[in-house]
């Protein structure tokens, strides 16, 4: 009788375990598991942009932002929860909290786009890993972005550059006088600089149209680059900017220098706006800034 009781007890335990397993399977994958599968597909090129964007792949900059959002925000907070049990209300409360923490609308929208891409992929009728996309109707905070209207006049640009450390002057001069983006400055090498030919070569840009362009080197920029080449003798494959522009450290240093000199700060992006204004004031189009006046 004891043996029979043990068998029945074991069978009961097995049945309960089976019920628990079925219940767990019915709950579906966790958000972390979905995110991992989606990200793996994106990295391998099997998953591109959603329908309506041509199905093309994501740009390198977009991928960097998505990976950072997953690692620092989404996985720590939602990774262990079952994806289909995270409700519209949960996501709305998360967005509202980001706004209360002071995150800008655009940053919040970028983070939410990662969530939407994951759920959009998982809820396709051909997959049905989750029943729906719960962030489709989530409301973003009001538009809090300020228009980027800061443009420096030529004399002010010279003053802003003059008070900077020589190494910090180089990337800001490239933005002011050649209109280079942050990542273009980061990638620029001395082999891309033709001081005697007054040209520089942008080998890779954000868009196909900008890749391979050869903007002219204005005389003020030529002097900055000439001094930099004498100050820091370099190999052809060494970066032109001796200090990194991919972190916030340079922005803090130049802001402190400008504040000490009583000057208004300007961002690298706004330096590019200034470059465009220089061209238009001289009677050139933006195309001249890409290929030079003919």
N, C-alpha and C positions, 0 to 999 in steps of 0.2 A: 504493500500500500504506500509505503514511504517513497519507493522508487517511482510509482505511478504519479504520486503527488509532485515529485521533483520534475518529472517529464511535463506534466501539465503546467507547472509554474514556468518551466523553460519555454514551452510553446506560447504561453501568455506573454512572456517577455519579448519573444521574437515577434509576435503579432503587434505589440505596442511599438517595438522598434521599427517595424515595417510601416505602421501608421505614421510614426514621427518622420520617417524618411520620405514617405509620400507627401506629407504636409510640407516638409522643407522643399521638396522638388516643386510642389505647386506654387510656392512663394517665388520661384524663379531666381535668376542670378542676382547677385548684389550689384550695386552701382559700380563698385570697384572692378568687378569681373567684366561687366559690360564695357567700362572705360578701357580696360586692358585690351580686350578683343578689338574694340574700335581703333584704339591708338596703334596697335600692331598692324592692322589693315592699312591705316593711313601711312605709316612709315614704310610699308612694303609696296605702296602704290596701288593696293587693291581697292581702297576706299578714297574717293575724291570728294569734291564739293557736291552738295545735294543737287538734286534735279532742279533745273532752272538756272544753274550756273554752268551748264555745259558738261558737268561731270568731271571737270578738269581737276588736277591736283592742287593742293594748298601751296601757297608760297612759303619759302623758308622763314620769312619773318612771322607769318601766321603760325607756322608750326612751333616756333620758339615760344610765342605767346601762349599757345594752347598747352604745350608741355609744362610751362611754368604755372599756369592756372590749375592744371590737374594735380601737379605735385604739391603746390603750396596751399591750395584752397579746397578743391573739390574732394580729392581722395581722403585727406585727413578728416573732413567733416561728414562726407556721405559715403565713403568707400565701403564701409561695413554694412550699410543698410540695403535691404532688398529694393531693387530699382522700382518695381511696380508699386511698392508700398509708400514711396515718397510722393506725397500728394502735391497738387497745385498750391495748396495753402502753405505747405512746407517750403516750397521754392519761393513763394511770394514773401514769406517771413524772412527768408535768407536775403533776398534782394533788398527788402526794407532795412535790414540790419546793416548791410553794406553801405547803404545811403546814410544811415545814422552815424556810421564810423567815418564818414567824410569821403568815401570813395566817389569819384566822379561818375557821371552818367555813362560816359563812353567806356570807362574801365568796367563798370558793372555790365554794360551791354556786351562787351567782349567776352567776359566770363560766362554770361548766360548763353552766348552763342556756342560755346563748347558743350554745355549741357544739352542744348537743342540739337546739335549735330549728333551727339551720342544717342539720344532718344529717337531722333528722326531715323537714324540708321537701324536701331533695334526694333522700332515699331513698324517697319515696312511689312506689308502683307506677306511677303515671301519669307520673312523671318519670324515675326510675332514673338519676339523675346520679351516684349512688354506690350501691353494692350494699347498704349497711346503715348503721345508726347505731352507730359504734364506742364511744360513751360510755354506752351503755345500762346496762352492768354495771360502770362505773367506781366504785370505792369511795371515798367521802368520808372525811376524817379524823374521829375521834371528836368528839362534840359538846363544844365547849369554851366555849360561850356561858354567861355568867353572867346569872342572872335580874335583870331591872331592878326592884329592890325599893327603890331609894333614893327616899324621900319625906321632904321637909322639913316640920317643924312650922311653924305660922304665924310664931312668933317668929324661928325660924331663917331662914325665907324673907325676912323683913324685914332681918335682919342681912346675909344674902347680897347683897341688892340695895343696901344702904346703903354698902357699900365699893366698889361699882363706879363706873367713870367714868360720868357722866350719860348719855352716848350709848349705852353698853353696857347701862345699866340698863333702857332702854326695851324691847328685845326680850325680855329675861328676865322683866320685869314682865308683858308680854303673855302669855308662856307660863305664868307662875305664877298670874295672876289672871283670865285669860280662856281658858286652855287651848288657845292657838293652836299649830299645828304650825309647823315651820321655814319651809316654803314659804308658808304663810298669813301669817306675819309679813313675809316678803319681799315679798308682793304688797300688803299693806295700805297704803292711801293715806289722807291726811287727810280726803278727802271721805267715807271710810267711818266716820269717828269722829263720834259725837254726844255731846259732853261734857255738854251740858245735858240730853239725853235718856237719859244713862247707857246708851248702846247702841253697839255697833260692828257693822259689816256685813262678813261673810266672803263675798266675791263668788264665789270659786272655792276648792274644797276637794278633798281627795284622793278623796272619794266624793260621789256625787250627794246622799246624805242630809245631808252637811255643807255642801254648796254653798248659799249664800244664807242661812245661819243668822245670827242676830242675838243673840249672847251679851251679857249685861249687863256693864256696866263697873263693877267693884267700886270702892269709894271709894279704896283705896290706888293702884289703877291709874289712876284719874281724876287723882290728884295728880301721878303720874309723867308722864302725857300732857299735863297742863296746863303743867307746868314745861318739857317738851320743846317745846311750841308757842310758849312765850314765849322760850325760848332760841334756837330755830331757826325764825324766821318762814318759813312755807312756803306754796306754792300748793296748791290742793285735790288736784291729781294727784301731788304729791310723796310719796315713801315716808314712812311714820310712823317706821320704824326708821332713824335717821341713819347707822347702820353696818351693813354687810352681814352677814347670818347664813349666807350660802351658801358660806363658806370656813372654814378652820380658824383663821383669825387671831383672831376674836373669842373662840373657846374658849381659845386660848393666853393672851389678855389677861386674861380673867376668872379663869382658873385661877391665874395669877400673883397677881392681886389677892386672891383667897381664901386662897392659901397664905401671903401676907404678913400677912393678918389672922388666921391660925390657924383658918380655916374649911374644912370639907370641900367639895370641888367637887361640882357637880351639873350634869347635862346639860340641854339644852332639852327633850329627851324626858322626862326625869325631872321637870322642872318641870310638865309636863302631868299626870303621875301625881299630883303634889302638888295640882294644881288639882282633880282628881277626888276626892282625899281631903278637900279643903276642903268640897266639895259634900256628900259623904256624911256628914261630921261635922256639917254644919248641917241634916241631915235631908232633903236634896234628892236627886233622881235625876240621872243624867247628862243626861237630857232637859231638865231645868231649866237645865243649863249651856249648852244649845244655844239654847233659846228664852226662858229666864228664868222665874222662878217666876210662877205665875198667881194 
